[in-house]
Amino acid sequence: MTLHIGILSRNPNLYSTRRLKEAIESKGHVAHVIDHLKCDINIEQDDPKIFYKGESLDFLDAVIPRIGSSVTYYGAAVVRQFEMMNVFTAVHSQALVRSRDKLRSLQLLASSGVGLPKTVFTNYSKEVDSLIDSVGGAPLIVKLLEGTQGFGVVLAPTKKAAQSIIQAFHSMKARVIVQEFIEESKGADIRAFVVNGRVVGAMKRQSKEGEFRSNLHQGGTGTLIRLSPRERTAAKTAAKAMGLPIAGVDLLQSSRGPLILEVNSSPGLEGIERATQKDIAASIVRFVVQQTLENRNKPKRRKRIKQNA
């Protein structure tokens, strides 16, 4: 059975978009790259529709959202509309919104029992010294709640530097979290790629010399790594806690075990595929096809989307 699968992406030339398109077509299905910001949402009782360049998208069987953080609001609305149309979505709208709220994400992860760096959030508190002491003192990390790909992340090497950085962010009314610095990680972290409850690939990302951020966008390098049983379990637990069947889970190796940093709902494929030499795109497409075919055998009814995220 040939399926029509939409890839919600603003740029068809991105590595991840191209690889997903190739994987869909290699399985004998039809791929459609759709710029979600150019979708028109037609809200009508019992007949939700989405139009793209004047054409109804009611022929799609499934969609794979690749929603950038800067357009989460509208991207999630488009995904939500597809859910109401009974189109299978690889990432649910609620999980997408949750994953973009760093504070909410940390709260969910903490309740799931996975290890986390000591973290403090405050609404422009003047008690800066107590914030610093709460995470074990300097050095420490200060993160913007809205930062992505390593941007808006600052290492404060001393208590005086931490005070200045936190006060500077607060003066700009920027919301930040203060987080423990895990020195033994030595500027490295792990990206575990989870698909449908399985870790399908993992790489160790090492920061470049003189840099503590290991993000590939910041010049870090990725190499293949074999996860320990504890690391594998932590990655799968974190993805499940966020409600993400497809997720990039970032974690640190520490003296007290794996510590979850973040769970990404639109993880890039380029770094992980090159580091692991695995066809991660094919794993995603297999999951989407399997779930889409299974859902076809279920009774059809319009979904009522809960408003809480």
Secondary structure in CASP SS format (residue, H / E / C, confidence):
PFRMAT SS
TARGET T0000
AUTHOR 0000-0000-0000
METHOD secondary structure of the structure
MODEL  1
M C 1.00
T C 1.00
L C 1.00
H E 1.00
I E 1.00
G E 1.00
I E 1.00
L E 1.00
S C 1.00
R C 1.00
N C 1.00
P C 1.00
N C 1.00
L C 1.00
Y H 1.00
S H 1.00
T H 1.00
R H 1.00
R H 1.00
L H 1.00
K H 1.00
E H 1.00
A H 1.00
I H 1.00
E H 1.00
S H 1.00
K C 1.00
G C 1.00
H C 1.00
V E 1.00
A E 1.00
H E 1.00
V E 1.00
I E 1.00
D C 1.00
H H 1.00
L H 1.00
K H 1.00
C E 1.00
D E 1.00
I E 1.00
N E 1.00
I C 1.00
E C 1.00
Q C 1.00
D C 1.00
D C 1.00
P C 1.00
K E 1.00
I E 1.00
F E 1.00
Y E 1.00
K C 1.00
G C 1.00
E E 1.00
S E 1.00
L C 1.00
D C 1.00
F C 1.00
L C 1.00
D C 1.00
A E 1.00
V E 1.00
I E 1.00
P E 1.00
R C 1.00
I C 1.00
G C 1.00
S H 1.00
S H 1.00
V H 1.00
T H 1.00
Y H 1.00
Y H 1.00
G H 1.00
A H 1.00
A H 1.00
V H 1.00
V H 1.00
R H 1.00
Q H 1.00
F H 1.00
E H 1.00
M H 1.00
M C 1.00
N C 1.00
V C 1.00
F E 1.00
T E 1.00
A C 1.00
V C 1.00
H C 1.00
S H 1.00
Q H 1.00
A H 1.00
L H 1.00
V H 1.00
R H 1.00
S H 1.00
R H 1.00
D C 1.00
K H 1.00
L H 1.00
R H 1.00
S H 1.00
L H 1.00
Q H 1.00
L H 1.00
L H 1.00
A H 1.00
S H 1.00
S H 1.00
G C 1.00
V C 1.00
G C 1.00
L C 1.00
P C 1.00
K C 1.00
T E 1.00
V E 1.00
F E 1.00
T C 1.00
N C 1.00
Y C 1.00
S C 1.00
K C 1.00
E C 1.00
V H 1.00
D H 1.00
S H 1.00
L H 1.00
I H 1.00
D H 1.00
S H 1.00
V C 1.00
G C 1.00
G C 1.00
A C 1.00
P C 1.00
L E 1.00
I E 1.00
V E 1.00
K E 1.00
L E 1.00
L C 1.00
E C 1.00
G C 1.00
T C 1.00
Q C 1.00
G C 1.00
F C 1.00
G C 1.00
V E 1.00
V E 1.00
L E 1.00
A E 1.00
P C 1.00
T C 1.00
K H 1.00
K H 1.00
A H 1.00
A H 1.00
Q H 1.00
S H 1.00
I H 1.00
I H 1.00
Q H 1.00
A H 1.00
F H 1.00
H H 1.00
S H 1.00
M C 1.00
K C 1.00
A C 1.00
R C 1.00
V E 1.00
I E 1.00
V E 1.00
Q E 1.00
E E 1.00
F C 1.00
I C 1.00
E H 1.00
E H 1.00
S H 1.00
K C 1.00
G C 1.00
A E 1.00
D E 1.00
I E 1.00
R E 1.00
A E 1.00
F E 1.00
V E 1.00
V E 1.00
N C 1.00
G C 1.00
R E 1.00
V E 1.00
V E 1.00
G E 1.00
A E 1.00
M E 1.00
K E 1.00
R E 1.00
Q E 1.00
S C 1.00
K C 1.00
E C 1.00
G C 1.00
E C 1.00
F C 1.00
R C 1.00
S C 1.00
N C 1.00
L H 1.00
H H 1.00
Q H 1.00
G C 1.00
G C 1.00
T E 1.00
G E 1.00
T E 1.00
L E 1.00
I C 1.00
R C 1.00
L C 1.00
S C 1.00
P H 1.00
R H 1.00
E H 1.00
R H 1.00
T H 1.00
A H 1.00
A H 1.00
K H 1.00
T H 1.00
A H 1.00
A H 1.00
K H 1.00
A H 1.00
M C 1.00
G C 1.00
L C 1.00
P C 1.00
I E 1.00
A E 1.00
G E 1.00
V E 1.00
D E 1.00
L E 1.00
L E 1.00
Q E 1.00
S E 1.00
S C 1.00
R C 1.00
G E 1.00
P E 1.00
L E 1.00
I E 1.00
L E 1.00
E E 1.00
V E 1.00
N E 1.00
S C 1.00
S C 1.00
P C 1.00
G C 1.00
L C 1.00
E H 1.00
G H 1.00
I H 1.00
E H 1.00
R H 1.00
A H 1.00
T H 1.00
Q C 1.00
K C 1.00
D C 1.00
I H 1.00
A H 1.00
A H 1.00
S H 1.00
I H 1.00
V H 1.00
R H 1.00
F H 1.00
V H 1.00
V H 1.00
Q H 1.00
Q H 1.00
T H 1.00
L H 1.00
E H 1.00
N H 1.00
R H 1.00
N C 1.00
K C 1.00
P C 1.00
K C 1.00
R C 1.00
R C 1.00
K C 1.00
R C 1.00
I C 1.00
K C 1.00
Q C 1.00
N C 1.00
A C 1.00
END
